[in-house]
Amino acid sequence: MSRWPDLIRDVHDFPKPGIVFKDITPVLADADAFAAAIAALAEPWRAAPPDAVAGIESRGFILGAALARALGTGFVPVRKPGKLPAQTLAQEYELEYGSDRLEIHADAVAPGARVLLVDDVLATGGTLRAALALARQLDTTVVGASALLEIAALQGRAQWDDAVALEVGLTC
């Protein structure tokens, strides 16, 4: 396997003082590391690929689109407010350093579709929980969620719905 976990760097005081941001851009910039990270994220879902991968803005877009391609399925963006052109559903959520809202097209996937949620980091779990709520509003079957890394100290996993599989590439 690749050294992709070694390429994740800490950026202190971003986006606010006191926050340690986990920067995955060095992983994305290294072709072998990026390929290995996507392969690791895809592995749990290869036996029964979803109908769609829903990637959460913004770094979840990068990982989600690559993961959808690796699994041979479609990609659905889950965006911040006001970015999608058609009718949307919205869900508010709390962040480690504030609050925000996510939106998805109301017709993004058909009811009953099997959806995999993807984000870059599992921190407090708010973003993934909001995406889960949106997918459920669409009446999909959420087969699981994947994140490239988990910040265990923020206990996002403890907030996750245990009925939905959660896979992470690296816990720090």
Buried (B, 14 or more C-beta within 10 A) or exposed (E): EBEBBEBBEEEEEEEEEEBEBBBBEBBBEBEEBBBBBBBBBBEBBEEEBBBBBBBBBEBBBBBBBBBBBBBEBBBBBBBEEEEBEEEBBBBEBBEBEEEBEBBBBEEBBEEEBBBBBBBBBBBBBBBBBBBBBBBBEBEBBBBBBBBBBBBBEBBBBEBBBEEBBBBBBBEE
